[in-house]
């Protein structure tokens, strides 16, 4: 019985450590179906999802991925470290990656217009966070065209 208790304690400690190591990474905002693209951008590049690091320490997001639930599109983070307290905007279109902007590389917009679900996964596949923006229903206003939805 003692070996089982030791194994259970080791597993619990490993899970707690892994969870703590990734604390603070969350989905922050989504802009689907932008009404107008800023000067020099396409509508596809104007569409985005934001991931924020609320921790004070940088986090390595290499291999993490965001899955768009409606059509199951996936963006996978390249070798990328998100500094403590920083955010990164993942644009649906193409461009040059920087510390604050990453590009999915899509020719068309990724997010459904009236409702969708963004799912942020760690590299091992575990779900880190989700963000749902709703369909228009009684009592819940729909996302406004060209307005950012906060998670």
Chimera marker file (.cmm) of the C-alpha trace (Angstrom):
<marker_set name="trace">
<marker id="1" x="0.000" y="0.000" z="0.000" r="1" g="1" b="0" radius="0.5"/>
<marker id="2" x="2.896" y="2.362" z="0.729" r="1" g="1" b="0" radius="0.5"/>
<marker id="3" x="4.313" y="2.303" z="-2.846" r="1" g="1" b="0" radius="0.5"/>
<marker id="4" x="0.870" y="3.279" z="-4.194" r="1" g="1" b="0" radius="0.5"/>
<marker id="5" x="0.634" y="6.234" z="-1.784" r="1" g="1" b="0" radius="0.5"/>
<marker id="6" x="4.127" y="7.370" z="-2.782" r="1" g="1" b="0" radius="0.5"/>
<marker id="7" x="3.275" y="7.114" z="-6.476" r="1" g="1" b="0" radius="0.5"/>
<marker id="8" x="0.039" y="9.061" z="-5.944" r="1" g="1" b="0" radius="0.5"/>
<marker id="9" x="1.940" y="11.801" z="-4.087" r="1" g="1" b="0" radius="0.5"/>
<marker id="10" x="4.547" y="12.047" z="-6.871" r="1" g="1" b="0" radius="0.5"/>
<marker id="11" x="1.834" y="12.295" z="-9.541" r="1" g="1" b="0" radius="0.5"/>
<marker id="12" x="-0.068" y="14.943" z="-7.566" r="1" g="1" b="0" radius="0.5"/>
<marker id="13" x="3.122" y="16.977" z="-7.101" r="1" g="1" b="0" radius="0.5"/>
<marker id="14" x="3.979" y="16.719" z="-10.809" r="1" g="1" b="0" radius="0.5"/>
<marker id="15" x="0.482" y="17.851" z="-11.831" r="1" g="1" b="0" radius="0.5"/>
<marker id="16" x="0.542" y="20.754" z="-9.371" r="1" g="1" b="0" radius="0.5"/>
<marker id="17" x="3.981" y="21.832" z="-10.599" r="1" g="1" b="0" radius="0.5"/>
<marker id="18" x="2.926" y="21.650" z="-14.265" r="1" g="1" b="0" radius="0.5"/>
<marker id="19" x="-0.217" y="23.629" z="-13.529" r="1" g="1" b="0" radius="0.5"/>
<marker id="20" x="1.690" y="26.298" z="-11.598" r="1" g="1" b="0" radius="0.5"/>
<marker id="21" x="4.345" y="26.547" z="-14.320" r="1" g="1" b="0" radius="0.5"/>
<marker id="22" x="1.677" y="27.488" z="-16.840" r="1" g="1" b="0" radius="0.5"/>
<marker id="23" x="-0.521" y="29.646" z="-14.603" r="1" g="1" b="0" radius="0.5"/>
<marker id="24" x="-1.303" y="33.060" z="-15.974" r="1" g="1" b="0" radius="0.5"/>
<marker id="25" x="-1.641" y="32.225" z="-19.682" r="1" g="1" b="0" radius="0.5"/>
<marker id="26" x="-5.152" y="32.993" z="-20.878" r="1" g="1" b="0" radius="0.5"/>
<marker id="27" x="-7.252" y="34.050" z="-23.818" r="1" g="1" b="0" radius="0.5"/>
<marker id="28" x="-8.083" y="37.722" z="-23.503" r="1" g="1" b="0" radius="0.5"/>
<marker id="29" x="-9.926" y="39.032" z="-26.599" r="1" g="1" b="0" radius="0.5"/>
<marker id="30" x="-11.285" y="38.029" z="-29.992" r="1" g="1" b="0" radius="0.5"/>
<marker id="31" x="-12.144" y="40.247" z="-32.931" r="1" g="1" b="0" radius="0.5"/>
<marker id="32" x="-14.083" y="38.258" z="-35.522" r="1" g="1" b="0" radius="0.5"/>
<marker id="33" x="-15.388" y="39.753" z="-38.727" r="1" g="1" b="0" radius="0.5"/>
<marker id="34" x="-13.849" y="43.233" z="-38.437" r="1" g="1" b="0" radius="0.5"/>
<marker id="35" x="-15.982" y="45.919" z="-40.066" r="1" g="1" b="0" radius="0.5"/>
<marker id="36" x="-12.995" y="47.784" z="-41.499" r="1" g="1" b="0" radius="0.5"/>
<marker id="37" x="-9.327" y="46.921" z="-41.839" r="1" g="1" b="0" radius="0.5"/>
<marker id="38" x="-6.808" y="49.475" z="-40.586" r="1" g="1" b="0" radius="0.5"/>
<marker id="39" x="-4.773" y="51.181" z="-43.302" r="1" g="1" b="0" radius="0.5"/>
<marker id="40" x="-2.271" y="48.730" z="-44.775" r="1" g="1" b="0" radius="0.5"/>
<marker id="41" x="-4.073" y="45.600" z="-43.455" r="1" g="1" b="0" radius="0.5"/>
<marker id="42" x="-6.521" y="43.147" z="-44.981" r="1" g="1" b="0" radius="0.5"/>
<marker id="43" x="-9.715" y="42.143" z="-43.160" r="1" g="1" b="0" radius="0.5"/>
<marker id="44" x="-8.064" y="38.774" z="-42.528" r="1" g="1" b="0" radius="0.5"/>
<marker id="45" x="-5.125" y="40.450" z="-40.760" r="1" g="1" b="0" radius="0.5"/>
<marker id="46" x="-7.477" y="42.754" z="-38.843" r="1" g="1" b="0" radius="0.5"/>
<marker id="47" x="-9.186" y="39.694" z="-37.329" r="1" g="1" b="0" radius="0.5"/>
<marker id="48" x="-7.384" y="38.398" z="-34.232" r="1" g="1" b="0" radius="0.5"/>
<marker id="49" x="-7.340" y="36.582" z="-30.915" r="1" g="1" b="0" radius="0.5"/>
<marker id="50" x="-5.231" y="37.822" z="-27.975" r="1" g="1" b="0" radius="0.5"/>
<marker id="51" x="-3.343" y="35.629" z="-25.505" r="1" g="1" b="0" radius="0.5"/>
<marker id="52" x="-2.187" y="37.282" z="-22.283" r="1" g="1" b="0" radius="0.5"/>
<marker id="53" x="0.413" y="36.306" z="-19.698" r="1" g="1" b="0" radius="0.5"/>
<marker id="54" x="-0.847" y="37.602" z="-16.340" r="1" g="1" b="0" radius="0.5"/>
<marker id="55" x="2.174" y="36.153" z="-14.526" r="1" g="1" b="0" radius="0.5"/>
<marker id="56" x="5.313" y="38.198" z="-13.897" r="1" g="1" b="0" radius="0.5"/>
<marker id="57" x="7.559" y="35.546" z="-15.498" r="1" g="1" b="0" radius="0.5"/>
<marker id="58" x="7.979" y="34.824" z="-19.209" r="1" g="1" b="0" radius="0.5"/>
<marker id="59" x="6.338" y="31.632" z="-20.518" r="1" g="1" b="0" radius="0.5"/>
<marker id="60" x="7.530" y="29.489" z="-23.416" r="1" g="1" b="0" radius="0.5"/>
<marker id="61" x="4.525" y="28.789" z="-25.672" r="1" g="1" b="0" radius="0.5"/>
<marker id="62" x="6.348" y="26.710" z="-28.295" r="1" g="1" b="0" radius="0.5"/>
<marker id="63" x="3.991" y="23.985" z="-29.491" r="1" g="1" b="0" radius="0.5"/>
<marker id="64" x="0.938" y="25.445" z="-27.745" r="1" g="1" b="0" radius="0.5"/>
<marker id="65" x="-2.059" y="25.777" z="-30.035" r="1" g="1" b="0" radius="0.5"/>
<marker id="66" x="-5.364" y="27.572" z="-30.374" r="1" g="1" b="0" radius="0.5"/>
<marker id="67" x="-8.238" y="25.637" z="-31.858" r="1" g="1" b="0" radius="0.5"/>
<marker id="68" x="-11.240" y="27.359" z="-33.394" r="1" g="1" b="0" radius="0.5"/>
<marker id="69" x="-14.175" y="25.116" z="-32.504" r="1" g="1" b="0" radius="0.5"/>
<marker id="70" x="-16.682" y="25.995" z="-35.267" r="1" g="1" b="0" radius="0.5"/>
<marker id="71" x="-14.572" y="24.645" z="-38.159" r="1" g="1" b="0" radius="0.5"/>
<marker id="72" x="-11.726" y="23.137" z="-36.113" r="1" g="1" b="0" radius="0.5"/>
<marker id="73" x="-9.019" y="25.397" z="-37.513" r="1" g="1" b="0" radius="0.5"/>
<marker id="74" x="-5.763" y="25.337" z="-35.547" r="1" g="1" b="0" radius="0.5"/>
<marker id="75" x="-2.974" y="27.854" z="-34.988" r="1" g="1" b="0" radius="0.5"/>
<marker id="76" x="0.225" y="26.416" z="-33.467" r="1" g="1" b="0" radius="0.5"/>
<marker id="77" x="2.656" y="28.718" z="-31.700" r="1" g="1" b="0" radius="0.5"/>
<marker id="78" x="6.161" y="28.760" z="-33.194" r="1" g="1" b="0" radius="0.5"/>
<marker id="79" x="9.200" y="28.968" z="-30.897" r="1" g="1" b="0" radius="0.5"/>
<marker id="80" x="7.808" y="31.844" z="-28.853" r="1" g="1" b="0" radius="0.5"/>
<marker id="81" x="8.212" y="33.253" z="-25.360" r="1" g="1" b="0" radius="0.5"/>
<marker id="82" x="5.543" y="35.573" z="-23.946" r="1" g="1" b="0" radius="0.5"/>
<marker id="83" x="7.041" y="37.994" z="-21.451" r="1" g="1" b="0" radius="0.5"/>
<marker id="84" x="5.512" y="38.479" z="-18.014" r="1" g="1" b="0" radius="0.5"/>
<marker id="85" x="2.550" y="40.848" z="-18.126" r="1" g="1" b="0" radius="0.5"/>
<marker id="86" x="2.584" y="40.875" z="-21.949" r="1" g="1" b="0" radius="0.5"/>
<marker id="87" x="-0.001" y="40.000" z="-24.583" r="1" g="1" b="0" radius="0.5"/>
<marker id="88" x="0.356" y="38.662" z="-28.093" r="1" g="1" b="0" radius="0.5"/>
<marker id="89" x="-2.166" y="39.238" z="-30.872" r="1" g="1" b="0" radius="0.5"/>
<marker id="90" x="-2.579" y="36.320" z="-33.276" r="1" g="1" b="0" radius="0.5"/>
<marker id="91" x="-3.823" y="37.695" z="-36.598" r="1" g="1" b="0" radius="0.5"/>
<marker id="92" x="-5.706" y="35.340" z="-38.910" r="1" g="1" b="0" radius="0.5"/>
<marker id="93" x="-3.774" y="36.474" z="-42.002" r="1" g="1" b="0" radius="0.5"/>
<marker id="94" x="-0.132" y="36.623" z="-43.026" r="1" g="1" b="0" radius="0.5"/>
<marker id="95" x="2.729" y="38.839" z="-41.906" r="1" g="1" b="0" radius="0.5"/>
<marker id="96" x="6.026" y="38.914" z="-40.062" r="1" g="1" b="0" radius="0.5"/>
<marker id="97" x="5.944" y="37.558" z="-36.514" r="1" g="1" b="0" radius="0.5"/>
<marker id="98" x="7.090" y="39.883" z="-33.714" r="1" g="1" b="0" radius="0.5"/>
<marker id="99" x="7.021" y="39.791" z="-29.905" r="1" g="1" b="0" radius="0.5"/>
<marker id="100" x="3.523" y="41.331" z="-29.906" r="1" g="1" b="0" radius="0.5"/>
<marker id="101" x="2.009" y="40.033" z="-33.178" r="1" g="1" b="0" radius="0.5"/>
<marker id="102" x="1.902" y="36.524" z="-34.631" r="1" g="1" b="0" radius="0.5"/>
<marker id="103" x="0.298" y="35.473" z="-37.918" r="1" g="1" b="0" radius="0.5"/>
<marker id="104" x="-1.804" y="32.369" z="-38.552" r="1" g="1" b="0" radius="0.5"/>
<marker id="105" x="-1.086" y="32.420" z="-42.290" r="1" g="1" b="0" radius="0.5"/>
<marker id="106" x="-4.678" y="32.032" z="-43.460" r="1" g="1" b="0" radius="0.5"/>
<marker id="107" x="-6.020" y="33.438" z="-46.727" r="1" g="1" b="0" radius="0.5"/>
<marker id="108" x="-9.503" y="33.817" z="-45.189" r="1" g="1" b="0" radius="0.5"/>
<marker id="109" x="-10.792" y="34.789" z="-41.785" r="1" g="1" b="0" radius="0.5"/>
<marker id="110" x="-10.660" y="32.081" z="-39.105" r="1" g="1" b="0" radius="0.5"/>
<marker id="111" x="-13.436" y="32.980" z="-36.673" r="1" g="1" b="0" radius="0.5"/>
<marker id="112" x="-17.171" y="32.483" z="-37.249" r="1" g="1" b="0" radius="0.5"/>
<marker id="113" x="-19.077" y="35.748" z="-37.274" r="1" g="1" b="0" radius="0.5"/>
<marker id="114" x="-21.952" y="35.179" z="-34.842" r="1" g="1" b="0" radius="0.5"/>
<marker id="115" x="-20.547" y="32.637" z="-32.375" r="1" g="1" b="0" radius="0.5"/>
<marker id="116" x="-17.460" y="30.539" z="-31.887" r="1" g="1" b="0" radius="0.5"/>
<marker id="117" x="-15.183" y="29.085" z="-29.235" r="1" g="1" b="0" radius="0.5"/>
<marker id="118" x="-11.430" y="29.569" z="-28.963" r="1" g="1" b="0" radius="0.5"/>
<marker id="119" x="-9.642" y="26.804" z="-27.076" r="1" g="1" b="0" radius="0.5"/>
<marker id="120" x="-6.060" y="27.366" z="-25.915" r="1" g="1" b="0" radius="0.5"/>
<marker id="121" x="-4.112" y="24.124" z="-25.486" r="1" g="1" b="0" radius="0.5"/>
<marker id="122" x="-0.707" y="23.513" z="-23.951" r="1" g="1" b="0" radius="0.5"/>
<marker id="123" x="1.824" y="21.682" z="-26.131" r="1" g="1" b="0" radius="0.5"/>
<marker id="124" x="0.855" y="18.344" z="-24.547" r="1" g="1" b="0" radius="0.5"/>
<marker id="125" x="-2.774" y="18.950" z="-25.545" r="1" g="1" b="0" radius="0.5"/>
<marker id="126" x="-4.182" y="19.886" z="-22.126" r="1" g="1" b="0" radius="0.5"/>
<marker id="127" x="-6.754" y="22.694" z="-22.262" r="1" g="1" b="0" radius="0.5"/>
<marker id="128" x="-5.385" y="25.871" z="-20.695" r="1" g="1" b="0" radius="0.5"/>
<marker id="129" x="-8.301" y="28.247" z="-21.353" r="1" g="1" b="0" radius="0.5"/>
<marker id="130" x="-11.415" y="28.790" z="-23.471" r="1" g="1" b="0" radius="0.5"/>
<marker id="131" x="-13.262" y="31.842" z="-24.752" r="1" g="1" b="0" radius="0.5"/>
<marker id="132" x="-16.784" y="31.689" z="-26.159" r="1" g="1" b="0" radius="0.5"/>
<marker id="133" x="-18.542" y="34.505" z="-27.908" r="1" g="1" b="0" radius="0.5"/>
<marker id="134" x="-22.273" y="33.959" z="-28.233" r="1" g="1" b="0" radius="0.5"/>
<marker id="135" x="-24.896" y="33.688" z="-30.911" r="1" g="1" b="0" radius="0.5"/>
<marker id="136" x="-27.564" y="36.324" z="-30.567" r="1" g="1" b="0" radius="0.5"/>
<marker id="137" x="-30.069" y="34.885" z="-28.081" r="1" g="1" b="0" radius="0.5"/>
<marker id="138" x="-32.675" y="36.306" z="-25.768" r="1" g="1" b="0" radius="0.5"/>
<marker id="139" x="-30.947" y="38.446" z="-23.155" r="1" g="1" b="0" radius="0.5"/>
<marker id="140" x="-27.466" y="38.036" z="-24.656" r="1" g="1" b="0" radius="0.5"/>
<marker id="141" x="-26.429" y="40.608" z="-27.250" r="1" g="1" b="0" radius="0.5"/>
<marker id="142" x="-24.490" y="39.298" z="-30.273" r="1" g="1" b="0" radius="0.5"/>
<marker id="143" x="-20.920" y="40.352" z="-30.892" r="1" g="1" b="0" radius="0.5"/>
<marker id="144" x="-20.962" y="43.747" z="-32.585" r="1" g="1" b="0" radius="0.5"/>
<marker id="145" x="-19.500" y="43.838" z="-36.066" r="1" g="1" b="0" radius="0.5"/>
<marker id="146" x="-15.982" y="45.239" z="-35.820" r="1" g="1" b="0" radius="0.5"/>
<marker id="147" x="-15.945" y="45.317" z="-31.998" r="1" g="1" b="0" radius="0.5"/>
<marker id="148" x="-13.553" y="43.287" z="-29.862" r="1" g="1" b="0" radius="0.5"/>
<marker id="149" x="-15.122" y="40.638" z="-27.607" r="1" g="1" b="0" radius="0.5"/>
<marker id="150" x="-13.440" y="40.304" z="-24.190" r="1" g="1" b="0" radius="0.5"/>
<marker id="151" x="-13.143" y="36.812" z="-22.779" r="1" g="1" b="0" radius="0.5"/>
<link id1="1" id2="2" r="1" g="1" b="0" radius="0.2"/>
<link id1="2" id2="3" r="1" g="1" b="0" radius="0.2"/>
<link id1="3" id2="4" r="1" g="1" b="0" radius="0.2"/>
<link id1="4" id2="5" r="1" g="1" b="0" radius="0.2"/>
<link id1="5" id2="6" r="1" g="1" b="0" radius="0.2"/>
<link id1="6" id2="7" r="1" g="1" b="0" radius="0.2"/>
<link id1="7" id2="8" r="1" g="1" b="0" radius="0.2"/>
<link id1="8" id2="9" r="1" g="1" b="0" radius="0.2"/>
<link id1="9" id2="10" r="1" g="1" b="0" radius="0.2"/>
<link id1="10" id2="11" r="1" g="1" b="0" radius="0.2"/>
<link id1="11" id2="12" r="1" g="1" b="0" radius="0.2"/>
<link id1="12" id2="13" r="1" g="1" b="0" radius="0.2"/>
<link id1="13" id2="14" r="1" g="1" b="0" radius="0.2"/>
<link id1="14" id2="15" r="1" g="1" b="0" radius="0.2"/>
<link id1="15" id2="16" r="1" g="1" b="0" radius="0.2"/>
<link id1="16" id2="17" r="1" g="1" b="0" radius="0.2"/>
<link id1="17" id2="18" r="1" g="1" b="0" radius="0.2"/>
<link id1="18" id2="19" r="1" g="1" b="0" radius="0.2"/>
<link id1="19" id2="20" r="1" g="1" b="0" radius="0.2"/>
<link id1="20" id2="21" r="1" g="1" b="0" radius="0.2"/>
<link id1="21" id2="22" r="1" g="1" b="0" radius="0.2"/>
<link id1="22" id2="23" r="1" g="1" b="0" radius="0.2"/>
<link id1="23" id2="24" r="1" g="1" b="0" radius="0.2"/>
<link id1="24" id2="25" r="1" g="1" b="0" radius="0.2"/>
<link id1="25" id2="26" r="1" g="1" b="0" radius="0.2"/>
<link id1="26" id2="27" r="1" g="1" b="0" radius="0.2"/>
<link id1="27" id2="28" r="1" g="1" b="0" radius="0.2"/>
<link id1="28" id2="29" r="1" g="1" b="0" radius="0.2"/>
<link id1="29" id2="30" r="1" g="1" b="0" radius="0.2"/>
<link id1="30" id2="31" r="1" g="1" b="0" radius="0.2"/>
<link id1="31" id2="32" r="1" g="1" b="0" radius="0.2"/>
<link id1="32" id2="33" r="1" g="1" b="0" radius="0.2"/>
<link id1="33" id2="34" r="1" g="1" b="0" radius="0.2"/>
<link id1="34" id2="35" r="1" g="1" b="0" radius="0.2"/>
<link id1="35" id2="36" r="1" g="1" b="0" radius="0.2"/>
<link id1="36" id2="37" r="1" g="1" b="0" radius="0.2"/>
<link id1="37" id2="38" r="1" g="1" b="0" radius="0.2"/>
<link id1="38" id2="39" r="1" g="1" b="0" radius="0.2"/>
<link id1="39" id2="40" r="1" g="1" b="0" radius="0.2"/>
<link id1="40" id2="41" r="1" g="1" b="0" radius="0.2"/>
<link id1="41" id2="42" r="1" g="1" b="0" radius="0.2"/>
<link id1="42" id2="43" r="1" g="1" b="0" radius="0.2"/>
<link id1="43" id2="44" r="1" g="1" b="0" radius="0.2"/>
<link id1="44" id2="45" r="1" g="1" b="0" radius="0.2"/>
<link id1="45" id2="46" r="1" g="1" b="0" radius="0.2"/>
<link id1="46" id2="47" r="1" g="1" b="0" radius="0.2"/>
<link id1="47" id2="48" r="1" g="1" b="0" radius="0.2"/>
<link id1="48" id2="49" r="1" g="1" b="0" radius="0.2"/>
<link id1="49" id2="50" r="1" g="1" b="0" radius="0.2"/>
<link id1="50" id2="51" r="1" g="1" b="0" radius="0.2"/>
<link id1="51" id2="52" r="1" g="1" b="0" radius="0.2"/>
<link id1="52" id2="53" r="1" g="1" b="0" radius="0.2"/>
<link id1="53" id2="54" r="1" g="1" b="0" radius="0.2"/>
<link id1="54" id2="55" r="1" g="1" b="0" radius="0.2"/>
<link id1="55" id2="56" r="1" g="1" b="0" radius="0.2"/>
<link id1="56" id2="57" r="1" g="1" b="0" radius="0.2"/>
<link id1="57" id2="58" r="1" g="1" b="0" radius="0.2"/>
<link id1="58" id2="59" r="1" g="1" b="0" radius="0.2"/>
<link id1="59" id2="60" r="1" g="1" b="0" radius="0.2"/>
<link id1="60" id2="61" r="1" g="1" b="0" radius="0.2"/>
<link id1="61" id2="62" r="1" g="1" b="0" radius="0.2"/>
<link id1="62" id2="63" r="1" g="1" b="0" radius="0.2"/>
<link id1="63" id2="64" r="1" g="1" b="0" radius="0.2"/>
<link id1="64" id2="65" r="1" g="1" b="0" radius="0.2"/>
<link id1="65" id2="66" r="1" g="1" b="0" radius="0.2"/>
<link id1="66" id2="67" r="1" g="1" b="0" radius="0.2"/>
<link id1="67" id2="68" r="1" g="1" b="0" radius="0.2"/>
<link id1="68" id2="69" r="1" g="1" b="0" radius="0.2"/>
<link id1="69" id2="70" r="1" g="1" b="0" radius="0.2"/>
<link id1="70" id2="71" r="1" g="1" b="0" radius="0.2"/>
<link id1="71" id2="72" r="1" g="1" b="0" radius="0.2"/>
<link id1="72" id2="73" r="1" g="1" b="0" radius="0.2"/>
<link id1="73" id2="74" r="1" g="1" b="0" radius="0.2"/>
<link id1="74" id2="75" r="1" g="1" b="0" radius="0.2"/>
<link id1="75" id2="76" r="1" g="1" b="0" radius="0.2"/>
<link id1="76" id2="77" r="1" g="1" b="0" radius="0.2"/>
<link id1="77" id2="78" r="1" g="1" b="0" radius="0.2"/>
<link id1="78" id2="79" r="1" g="1" b="0" radius="0.2"/>
<link id1="79" id2="80" r="1" g="1" b="0" radius="0.2"/>
<link id1="80" id2="81" r="1" g="1" b="0" radius="0.2"/>
<link id1="81" id2="82" r="1" g="1" b="0" radius="0.2"/>
<link id1="82" id2="83" r="1" g="1" b="0" radius="0.2"/>
<link id1="83" id2="84" r="1" g="1" b="0" radius="0.2"/>
<link id1="84" id2="85" r="1" g="1" b="0" radius="0.2"/>
<link id1="85" id2="86" r="1" g="1" b="0" radius="0.2"/>
<link id1="86" id2="87" r="1" g="1" b="0" radius="0.2"/>
<link id1="87" id2="88" r="1" g="1" b="0" radius="0.2"/>
<link id1="88" id2="89" r="1" g="1" b="0" radius="0.2"/>
<link id1="89" id2="90" r="1" g="1" b="0" radius="0.2"/>
<link id1="90" id2="91" r="1" g="1" b="0" radius="0.2"/>
<link id1="91" id2="92" r="1" g="1" b="0" radius="0.2"/>
<link id1="92" id2="93" r="1" g="1" b="0" radius="0.2"/>
<link id1="93" id2="94" r="1" g="1" b="0" radius="0.2"/>
<link id1="94" id2="95" r="1" g="1" b="0" radius="0.2"/>
<link id1="95" id2="96" r="1" g="1" b="0" radius="0.2"/>
<link id1="96" id2="97" r="1" g="1" b="0" radius="0.2"/>
<link id1="97" id2="98" r="1" g="1" b="0" radius="0.2"/>
<link id1="98" id2="99" r="1" g="1" b="0" radius="0.2"/>
<link id1="99" id2="100" r="1" g="1" b="0" radius="0.2"/>
<link id1="100" id2="101" r="1" g="1" b="0" radius="0.2"/>
<link id1="101" id2="102" r="1" g="1" b="0" radius="0.2"/>
<link id1="102" id2="103" r="1" g="1" b="0" radius="0.2"/>
<link id1="103" id2="104" r="1" g="1" b="0" radius="0.2"/>
<link id1="104" id2="105" r="1" g="1" b="0" radius="0.2"/>
<link id1="105" id2="106" r="1" g="1" b="0" radius="0.2"/>
<link id1="106" id2="107" r="1" g="1" b="0" radius="0.2"/>
<link id1="107" id2="108" r="1" g="1" b="0" radius="0.2"/>
<link id1="108" id2="109" r="1" g="1" b="0" radius="0.2"/>
<link id1="109" id2="110" r="1" g="1" b="0" radius="0.2"/>
<link id1="110" id2="111" r="1" g="1" b="0" radius="0.2"/>
<link id1="111" id2="112" r="1" g="1" b="0" radius="0.2"/>
<link id1="112" id2="113" r="1" g="1" b="0" radius="0.2"/>
<link id1="113" id2="114" r="1" g="1" b="0" radius="0.2"/>
<link id1="114" id2="115" r="1" g="1" b="0" radius="0.2"/>
<link id1="115" id2="116" r="1" g="1" b="0" radius="0.2"/>
<link id1="116" id2="117" r="1" g="1" b="0" radius="0.2"/>
<link id1="117" id2="118" r="1" g="1" b="0" radius="0.2"/>
<link id1="118" id2="119" r="1" g="1" b="0" radius="0.2"/>
<link id1="119" id2="120" r="1" g="1" b="0" radius="0.2"/>
<link id1="120" id2="121" r="1" g="1" b="0" radius="0.2"/>
<link id1="121" id2="122" r="1" g="1" b="0" radius="0.2"/>
<link id1="122" id2="123" r="1" g="1" b="0" radius="0.2"/>
<link id1="123" id2="124" r="1" g="1" b="0" radius="0.2"/>
<link id1="124" id2="125" r="1" g="1" b="0" radius="0.2"/>
<link id1="125" id2="126" r="1" g="1" b="0" radius="0.2"/>
<link id1="126" id2="127" r="1" g="1" b="0" radius="0.2"/>
<link id1="127" id2="128" r="1" g="1" b="0" radius="0.2"/>
<link id1="128" id2="129" r="1" g="1" b="0" radius="0.2"/>
<link id1="129" id2="130" r="1" g="1" b="0" radius="0.2"/>
<link id1="130" id2="131" r="1" g="1" b="0" radius="0.2"/>
<link id1="131" id2="132" r="1" g="1" b="0" radius="0.2"/>
<link id1="132" id2="133" r="1" g="1" b="0" radius="0.2"/>
<link id1="133" id2="134" r="1" g="1" b="0" radius="0.2"/>
<link id1="134" id2="135" r="1" g="1" b="0" radius="0.2"/>
<link id1="135" id2="136" r="1" g="1" b="0" radius="0.2"/>
<link id1="136" id2="137" r="1" g="1" b="0" radius="0.2"/>
<link id1="137" id2="138" r="1" g="1" b="0" radius="0.2"/>
<link id1="138" id2="139" r="1" g="1" b="0" radius="0.2"/>
<link id1="139" id2="140" r="1" g="1" b="0" radius="0.2"/>
<link id1="140" id2="141" r="1" g="1" b="0" radius="0.2"/>
<link id1="141" id2="142" r="1" g="1" b="0" radius="0.2"/>
<link id1="142" id2="143" r="1" g="1" b="0" radius="0.2"/>
<link id1="143" id2="144" r="1" g="1" b="0" radius="0.2"/>
<link id1="144" id2="145" r="1" g="1" b="0" radius="0.2"/>
<link id1="145" id2="146" r="1" g="1" b="0" radius="0.2"/>
<link id1="146" id2="147" r="1" g="1" b="0" radius="0.2"/>
<link id1="147" id2="148" r="1" g="1" b="0" radius="0.2"/>
<link id1="148" id2="149" r="1" g="1" b="0" radius="0.2"/>
<link id1="149" id2="150" r="1" g="1" b="0" radius="0.2"/>
<link id1="150" id2="151" r="1" g="1" b="0" radius="0.2"/>
</marker_set>
